[in-house]
């Protein structure tokens, strides 16, 4: 019987061709999924972050803030000047905050012949020009006080004034060392730190007349603001910019319990406003004032004109002592603003008490504006209120603060801006280390990097005796750090953490990865079969 058999090689050829296609398809599938799909998924789900100088920012506190100041001393006897300088140098030799350069000014024929302190000061400034932040002690024999601070960068000292008194004045009033230590310290026992000055403010001057039909007060508040407030603010705009506007508000009464007090005036009485009620009074007033139309912080300067049936109105403390100063009742409430009570003249209220027609009158611009400027100086933290025995400051006669006082404020603000910006950047870097899914885009990265660079430049400017540059750089660093820390883009993925990312993508990729893993197993089996076939 004849039998037929097929060739044994054809099936093998077919199996080999199928294995090649199977292996090729498996490899292509694996390449697409692992080589393209996984990197694309990783790229599209990775949080974008610009490279930041994180380690450098965290080490900012390792470099202390040190400020260079030059102090000149003029004495008629050179030996006394040399003695004072040697003692002052010893007092500041180990100081970690200040690098003080003491300079002796020699007496000349002109200075010896000067008959007034003003003439002597002018001659010395012409011969020895000062830079911003410098200070000068000028010896003048005929003084009642040990030291008399002028409105410029100088103080007159008596011939017997000791170096200890000079050191005390420098630390307390000129350099304000305690306040600088308070800014730089992390010890809460140093007291609460005041906030860093903002780059811009809205100053709103409001005049409140609750009874316009009965109180015919007349006052060109817009002109008063342009004459007094705006020129003064222009002199102190080195740290912050100011936008000023004024307004009248009618039928806005204060919500406070007033107590009638008998007195010897022609009216026979006045009304007492308790100091403890002032916070509630401000709350009731703030609700009726126009809010600022910008995101800038507002400083409210309020002048309240009480109607005659509650006038004159005066502020009393808890000991029933009247707090009227120089004929004006006023108080401040940082950072909200300040309040002035502008009582009507006595003749106006006498006419009202006799049922006569309301008398028109002019509100005193000079009295109220002088108080308002003093309040502004305190609200902006420019004035130095610390008192020292034997030290007196001359009265301000111009529409600008004392030069030494304002430059102390500039120096203090620069240090505060540097300290605040450094703390803000360090807090942000630590936050980024803790939360990996915060986005840092190019704009935020540039703000952080620029702020860091400006902090270093501001520190160098302070140490290089360039106060104006240091103030501008520190302000810029502060603004950039705040912009970087509070940028809205940081929240882009804040509520989409890695856990949620995996919870969403695992159900998608798991079904796809099962055939990929199976293909790995099939590929291994095929390769093992080929290896055995070759060995056979």
For each residue, the residues with C-beta under 8 A, 3 or more apart:
1:
2:
3:
4:
5:
6: 10
7: 10
8: 11 12
9: 12 13
10: 6 7 13 14
11: 8 14 15
12: 8 9 15 16
13: 9 10 16 17
14: 10 11 17 18
15: 11 12 18 19
16: 12 13 19 20
17: 13 14 20 21
18: 14 15 21 22
19: 15 16 22 23 526 530
20: 16 17 23 24
21: 17 18 24 25
22: 18 19 25 26 522 526
23: 19 20 26 27 523 526
24: 20 21 27 28
25: 21 22 28 29
26: 22 23 29 30 519 520 522 523
27: 23 24 30 31 523
28: 24 25 31 32
29: 25 26 32 33 515 516 519
30: 26 27 33 34 35 516 519 520
31: 27 28 34 35 36
32: 28 29 35 36 37
33: 29 30 36 37 38 512 513 516
34: 30 31 37 38 516
35: 30 31 32 38 39
36: 31 32 33 39 40
37: 32 33 34 40 41 512
38: 33 34 35 41 42
39: 35 36 42 43
40: 36 37 43 44
41: 37 38 44 45 505 509
42: 38 39 45 46
43: 39 40 46
44: 40 41
45: 41 42 501 505
46: 42 43
47: 436 437 438 439 493
48: 439 440 441
49: 52 432 439 440 445
50: 440 441 442 444 445 446
51: 445
52: 49 57 429 432 440 445 448 449
53: 56 57 449 452
54: 57 58 429 432 433
55: 58 59
56: 53 59 60 452
57: 52 53 54 60 422 425 426 429 448 452
58: 54 55 426 429 430
59: 55 56 62 63
60: 56 57 63 422 425 426 452 455
61: 422 426
62: 59
63: 59 60 459
64: 96 97
65: 97 184 415 418 419 459 462
66: 96 97 98 99 459 462 463
67: 97 98 99 411 415 462 463
68: 99 100 101 462 463 464 465
69: 98 99 100 101 133 134 135 175 465
70: 100 101 103 130 131 133 134 135 465
71: 88 100 101 102 103 134 135 136 137 170
72: 102 103 104 105 124 128 130 134 135 136 137
73: 81 84 85 88 102 103 104 105 136 137
74: 81 104 105 107 111 120 124 136 137 138 139
75: 78 80 81 84 104 107 139
76: 80 107 112 139 159
77: 80 81
78: 75 81 82 104 106 107
79: 82 83
80: 75 76 77 83 84 139 159
81: 73 74 75 77 78 84 85 104 105
82: 78 79 85 86 104
83: 79 80 86 87 163
84: 73 75 80 81 87 88 137 163 166
85: 73 81 82 88 89 102 104
86: 82 83 89 90
87: 83 84 90 91 163
88: 71 73 84 85 91 92 100 102 163 166 167
89: 85 86 92 93 100 102
90: 86 87 93
91: 87 88 163 167
92: 88 89 95 98 100 167
93: 89 90
94:
95: 92 98 99 100
96: 64 66
97: 64 65 66 67 175 177 180 181 184
98: 66 67 69 92 95 175 177
99: 66 67 68 69 95 463
100: 68 69 70 71 88 89 92 95 170
101: 68 69 70 71
102: 71 72 73 85 88 89
103: 70 71 72 73 128
104: 72 73 74 75 78 81 82 85
105: 72 73 74 81 124 127 128 136
106: 78
107: 74 75 76 78 111 112
108: 111 112 123 127
109: 112 113
110: 113 114 123
111: 74 107 108 114 120 123 124
112: 76 107 108 109
113: 109 110
114: 110 111 117 119 120 123
115: 119
116: 119 120
117: 114 120 121 138 140 150 156
118: 121 122
119: 114 115 116 122 123
120: 74 111 114 116 117 123 124 138 140
121: 117 118 124 125 136 138 150 152 154
122: 118 119 125 126
123: 108 110 111 114 119 120 126 127
124: 72 74 105 111 120 121 127 128 136 138
125: 121 122 128 129 130 136 152
126: 122 123 129
127: 105 108 123 124
128: 72 103 105 124 125 136
129: 125 126
130: 70 72 125 134 135 136 153
131: 70 134 465 467
132: 407 410 467 468
133: 69 70 407 410 411 465 467
134: 69 70 71 72 130 131 153
135: 69 70 71 72 130 153 154 155 170 174 404
136: 71 72 73 74 105 121 124 125 128 130 153 154 155
137: 71 72 73 74 84 154 155 157 166
138: 74 117 120 121 124 154 155 156 157
139: 74 75 76 80 156 157 158 159
140: 117 120 143 156 157 158
141: 158 159
142:
143: 140 146 148 156 157 158
144:
145: 148 158 390 391 392
146: 143 157 158 161 165 390 391
147: 155 156 157 158 161 165 166 169 390 391 392
148: 143 145 155 156 157 391 392 393 394
149: 155 169 173 391 392 393 394 402 404
150: 117 121 154 155 156 394 402 404
151: 394 396 397 398 402 403
152: 121 125 402 403 404
153: 130 134 135 136 403 404 407
154: 121 135 136 137 138 150 404
155: 135 136 137 138 147 148 149 150 169
156: 117 138 139 140 143 147 148 150
157: 137 138 139 140 143 146 147 148 161 165 166
158: 139 140 141 143 145 146 147 161
159: 76 80 139 141
160:
161: 146 147 157 158 165 166
162: 165 166
163: 83 84 87 88 91 166 167
164: 167 168
165: 146 147 157 161 162 168 169 390 391
166: 84 88 137 147 157 161 162 163 169 170
167: 88 91 92 163 164 170 171
168: 164 165 171 172 388
169: 147 149 155 165 166 172 173 174 388 391
170: 71 100 135 166 167 173 174 175
171: 167 168 174 175 176 177 178
172: 168 169 176 177 178 386 388
173: 149 169 170 176 384 386 388 391 404 408
174: 135 169 170 171 404 408
175: 69 97 98 170 171 180 408 411
176: 171 172 173 179 180 384 408 412
177: 97 98 171 172 180 181
178: 171 172 181 182
179: 176 182 183 412
180: 97 175 176 177 183 184 412 415
181: 97 177 178 184 185 190
182: 178 179 185 190 191 193
183: 179 180 193 412 415 416 419
184: 65 97 180 181 415 419
185: 181 182 190
186:
187: 190
188:
189:
190: 181 182 185 187
191: 182
192:
193: 182 183
194: 381 416
195: 198 335
196: 413 416 417 420 478
197: 239 240 380 381 413 416 417
198: 195 201 240 296 297
199: 240 241 475 478 479
200: 240 241 242 243 296
201: 198 240 241 242 243 296 297 298 299
202: 242 243 245 292 294 296 297 298 299
203: 229 233 242 243 244 245 298 299 301 376
204: 244 245 246 247 289 290 292 298 299 300 301 337
205: 221 225 229 244 245 246 247 301 303 372
206: 246 247 248 249 289 290 300 301 302 303
207: 217 219 221 246 247 248 249 302 303 305 363
208: 249 252 285 302 303 304 305
209: 212 215 217 248 249 250 305
210: 215 250 251 252 253 254 305 306 307
211: 214 215 251 307
212: 209 215 216 250 251
213: 358
214: 211 307 308 352 358
215: 209 210 211 212 305 307 308 344 348 358
216: 212 358 359 360 361
217: 207 209 305 342 344 360 361 363
218: 360 361 362 363
219: 207 224 362 363 365
220: 223 224 365
221: 205 207 224 225 246 247 248 303
222: 225 226 246
223: 220 226 227
224: 219 220 221 227 228 229 246 365 368 369
225: 205 221 222 228 229 230 244 246
226: 222 223 229 230
227: 223 224 230 231 365 369
228: 224 225 231 232 365 369 372 373 399
229: 203 205 224 225 226 232 233 244 301 369 372 373 376
230: 225 226 227 233 234 244
231: 227 228 234 235 399 400
232: 228 229 235 236 373 376 399 400 401
233: 203 229 230 236 237 242 244 376
234: 230 231 237
235: 231 232 399 400 401 406
236: 232 233 239 240 380 382 400 401 406 409
237: 233 234 240 241 242
238: 406 410 468 471
239: 197 236 409 410 413 471 475
240: 197 198 199 200 201 236 237 380
241: 199 200 201 237
242: 200 201 202 203 233 237
243: 200 201 202 203 294 296
244: 203 204 205 225 229 230 233
245: 202 203 204 205
246: 204 205 206 207 221 222 224 225
247: 204 205 206 207 221 290
248: 206 207 209 221
249: 206 207 208 209 252 288 289
250: 209 210 212
251: 210 211 212
252: 208 210 249 285 288
253: 210
254: 210 273 281 284 285 304
255: 280 281 284
256: 273 274 277 280 281 284
257: 274 277
258: 271 272 273 310 313
259: 271 272 274
260: 269 270 271 272
261: 269 270 271 272
262: 268 269
263: 267 268 269 270
264: 268
265: 268 269 270 312 346
266: 346 350
267: 263 270 312 346 349 350 353
268: 262 263 264 265
269: 260 261 262 263 265
270: 260 261 263 265 267 311 312 313 314
271: 258 259 260 261 306 310 311 312 313 314
272: 258 259 260 261 314 315 316
273: 254 256 258 277 278 281 313 314 315 316 329 341
274: 256 257 259 277 278 315 316 318
275: 278 315 316 317 318 323 331
276: 318
277: 256 257 273 274 280 281
278: 273 274 275 281 282 315 331 333 339
279: 282 283 333
280: 255 256 277 283 284
281: 254 255 256 273 277 278 284 285 339
282: 278 279 285 286 333 336 339
283: 279 280 286 287
284: 254 255 256 280 281 287 288
285: 208 252 254 281 282 288 289 302 304 339
286: 282 283 289 300 336
287: 283 284
288: 249 252 284 285
289: 204 206 249 285 286 300 302
290: 204 206 247
291: 298
292: 202 204 296 297 298
293:
294: 202 243
295:
296: 198 200 201 202 243 292
297: 198 201 202 292 335
298: 201 202 203 204 291 292 337
299: 201 202 203 204 335 337 376 379
300: 204 206 286 289 336 337 338
301: 203 204 205 206 229 337 338 340 372 375 376
302: 206 207 208 285 289 337 338 339 340
303: 205 206 207 208 221 340 342 363 368 372
304: 208 254 285 339 340 341 342
305: 207 208 209 210 215 217 342 343 344 363
306: 210 271 310 311 312 313 341 343 344
307: 210 211 214 215 310 311
308: 214 215 311 344 348 349 352 353
309: 352
310: 258 271 306 307 313
311: 270 271 306 307 308 343 344 349
312: 265 267 270 271 306 343 344 346 349
313: 258 270 271 273 306 310 329 341 343
314: 270 271 272 273 322 323 324 329 341
315: 272 273 274 275 278 322 323 324 329 331 341
316: 272 273 274 275 320 321 322 323
317: 275 320 321 323
318: 274 275 276
319:
320: 316 317
321: 316 317
322: 314 315 316
323: 275 314 315 316 317 329 331
324: 314 315 327 328 329
325: 328 329 330
326: 371
327: 324 367
328: 324 325 340 341 367 368 371
329: 273 313 314 315 323 324 325 340 341 343
330: 325 338 339 340 341 371 375
331: 275 278 315 323 338 339
332: 337 338 339 375 378 379
333: 278 279 282 336 337 338 339
334: 378 379
335: 195 297 299 379
336: 282 286 300 333
337: 204 298 299 300 301 302 332 333 379
338: 300 301 302 330 331 332 333 372 375 376 379
339: 278 281 282 285 302 304 330 331 332 333
340: 301 302 303 304 328 329 330 368 371 372 375
341: 273 304 306 313 314 315 328 329 330
342: 217 303 304 305 363 364 368
343: 305 306 311 312 313 329
344: 215 217 305 306 308 311 312 348 349 361
345: 348 349 361
346: 265 266 267 312 349 350
347: 350 351 359
348: 215 308 344 345 351 352 358 359 361
349: 267 308 311 312 344 345 346 352 353
350: 266 267 346 347 353 354
351: 347 348 354 356 357 358 359
352: 214 308 309 348 349 355 356 358 359
353: 267 308 349 350
354: 350 351
355: 352
356: 351 352 359
357: 351
358: 213 214 215 216 348 351 352
359: 216 347 348 351 352 356
360: 216 217 218
361: 216 217 218 344 345 348
362: 218 219
363: 207 217 218 219 303 305 342 368
364: 342 367 368
365: 219 220 224 227 228 368 369
366: 369 370
367: 327 328 364 370 371
368: 224 303 328 340 342 363 364 365 371 372
369: 224 227 228 229 365 366 372 373
370: 366 367 373 374
371: 326 328 330 340 367 368 374 375
372: 205 228 229 301 303 338 340 368 369 375 376
373: 228 229 232 369 370 376 377 399
374: 370 371 377 378 383
375: 301 330 332 338 340 371 372 378 379
376: 203 229 232 233 299 301 338 372 373 379 380
377: 373 374 380 382 383 401
378: 332 334 374 375 381 382 383 385
379: 299 332 334 335 337 338 375 376
380: 197 236 240 376 377 409
381: 194 197 378 409 412
382: 236 377 378 401 405 406 409
383: 374 377 378 401 405
384: 173 176 405 408
385: 378
386: 172 173
387: 391
388: 168 169 172 173 391
389:
390: 145 146 147 165
391: 145 146 147 148 149 165 169 173 387 388
392: 145 147 148 149
393: 148 149 402
394: 148 149 150 151
395:
396: 151 400 401 402
397: 151
398: 151
399: 228 231 232 235 373
400: 231 232 235 236 396 406
401: 232 235 236 377 382 383 396 405 406 409
402: 149 150 151 152 393 396 405 406
403: 151 152 153 406 407
404: 135 149 150 152 153 154 173 174 407 408
405: 382 383 384 401 402 408 409
406: 235 236 238 382 400 401 402 403 409 410
407: 132 133 153 403 404 410 411 467
408: 173 174 175 176 384 404 405 411 412
409: 236 239 380 381 382 401 405 406 412 413
410: 132 133 238 239 406 407 413 414 467 468 471
411: 67 133 175 407 408 414 415 462 467 470 471
412: 176 179 180 183 381 408 409 415 416
413: 196 197 239 409 410 416 417 471 474 475
414: 410 411 417 418 458 462 467 470 471 474 475
415: 65 67 180 183 184 411 412 418 419 462 474
416: 183 194 196 197 412 413 419 420
417: 196 197 413 414 420 421 458 474 475 477 478
418: 65 414 415 421 422 455 458 459 474 477 478
419: 65 183 184 415 416 422 423
420: 196 416 417 423 424 478 481
421: 417 418 424 425 451 454 455 474 477 478 480 481
422: 57 60 61 418 419 425 426 455
423: 419 420 426 427
424: 420 421 427 428 481 482 484 485
425: 57 60 421 422 428 429 448 451 452 455 481 484 485
426: 57 58 60 61 422 423 429 430
427: 423 424 430 431 485
428: 424 425 431 432 448 481 484 485
429: 52 54 57 58 425 426 432 433
430: 58 426 427 433 434
431: 427 428 434 435 438
432: 49 52 54 428 429 435 436 438 440
433: 54 429 430
434: 430 431
435: 431 432 438 494
436: 47 432 498
437: 47 493 494 496 497 498
438: 47 431 432 435 490 493 494
439: 47 48 49 489 490 492 493
440: 48 49 50 52 432 444 445 448 490
441: 48 50 444 445 489
442: 50 445 446
443: 446 447 487 489
444: 50 440 441 447 448 484 487 489 490
445: 49 50 51 52 440 441 442 448 449
446: 50 442 443 449 450
447: 443 444 450 451 480 481 483 484 487
448: 52 57 425 428 440 444 445 451 452 480 481 484
449: 52 53 445 446 452 453
450: 446 447 453 454 476 477 480
451: 421 425 447 448 454 455 476 477 478 480 481 484
452: 53 56 57 60 425 448 449 455 456 477
453: 449 450 456 457
454: 421 450 451 457 458 473 474 476 477 480
455: 60 418 421 422 425 451 452 458 459 474 477
456: 452 453 459 460
457: 453 454 460 461 469 473
458: 414 417 418 454 455 461 462 469 470 473 474 477
459: 63 65 66 418 455 456 462 463 470
460: 456 457 463 464
461: 457 458 464 466 467 469 470 473
462: 65 66 67 68 411 414 415 458 459 466 467 470
463: 66 67 68 99 459 460
464: 68 460 461
465: 68 69 70 131 133
466: 461 462 469 470
467: 131 132 133 407 410 411 414 461 462 470 471
468: 132 238 410 471 472
469: 457 458 461 466 472 473
470: 411 414 458 459 461 462 466 467 473 474
471: 238 239 410 411 413 414 467 468 474 475
472: 468 469 475 476
473: 454 457 458 461 469 470 476 477
474: 413 414 415 417 418 421 454 455 458 470 471 477 478
475: 199 239 413 414 417 471 472 478 479
476: 450 451 454 472 473 479 480
477: 417 418 421 450 451 452 454 455 458 473 474 480 481
478: 196 199 417 418 420 421 451 474 475 481 482
479: 199 475 476 482 483
480: 421 447 448 450 451 454 476 477 483 484
481: 420 421 424 425 428 447 448 451 477 478 484 485
482: 424 478 479 485 486
483: 447 479 480 486 487
484: 424 425 428 444 447 448 451 480 481 487
485: 424 425 427 428 481 482 490
486: 482 483
487: 443 444 447 483 484 490
488: 491
489: 439 441 443 444 492
490: 438 439 440 444 485 487 494
491: 488 494 495
492: 439 489
493: 47 437 438 439 496 497
494: 435 437 438 490 491
495: 491
496: 437 493 500 501
497: 437 493 500 501
498: 436 437 501 502
499: 502 503
500: 496 497 503 504
501: 45 496 497 498 504 505
502: 498 499 505 506
503: 499 500 506
504: 500 501 507 508
505: 41 45 501 502 508 509
506: 502 503 509 510
507: 504 510 511
508: 504 505 511 512
509: 41 505 506 512 513
510: 506 507 513 514
511: 507 508 514
512: 33 37 508 509 515 516
513: 33 509 510 516 517
514: 510 511 517 518
515: 29 512 518 519
516: 29 30 33 34 512 513 519 520
517: 513 514 520 521
518: 514 515 521 522
519: 26 29 30 515 516 522 523
520: 26 30 516 517 523 524
521: 517 518 524 525
522: 22 26 518 519 525 526
523: 23 26 27 519 520 526 527
524: 520 521 527 528
525: 521 522 528 529
526: 19 22 23 522 523 529 530
527: 523 524 530 531
528: 524 525 531 532
529: 525 526 532 533
530: 19 526 527 533 534
531: 527 528 534 535
532: 528 529 535 536
533: 529 530 536
534: 530 531
535: 531 532
536: 532 533
